[in-house]
Amino acid sequence: MFEPVDADYERRTRESFARQGIMAHIGAVLDVVQPGHVEISLPFLPQLSQQHGFFHAGVISTIADSAGGYAGFTLFATGTQTLMSIVGRAGVRG
């Protein structure tokens, strides 16, 4: 069991999640917020599928990224934030 350093962790986490435009855009919901643990649900929508009718991996990885980040965020001190940055280059040759 984790112990939060900020007793107001749930409110901070929910407010931060609510500011994420992508989560609102895809219809994700922050269901559970506990120290070191969050659960995000997402109803299946055809607009979020790949060509075979399953959730697109990009959607799943978006949810996983936010869930992991917010699970850690619940243990952060007041006034701190979480941010992931990826710098990469993809090339396609024809």
Buried (B, 14 or more C-beta within 10 A) or exposed (E): EEEBEBEEBBEBBEEBBEEBEEBEEBEBEBEEBBBBBBEBEBEEEEEBEEEEEEBBEEBEEBBEEBBEBBBEBBBBEEEEEEEEEEEEEEEEEE
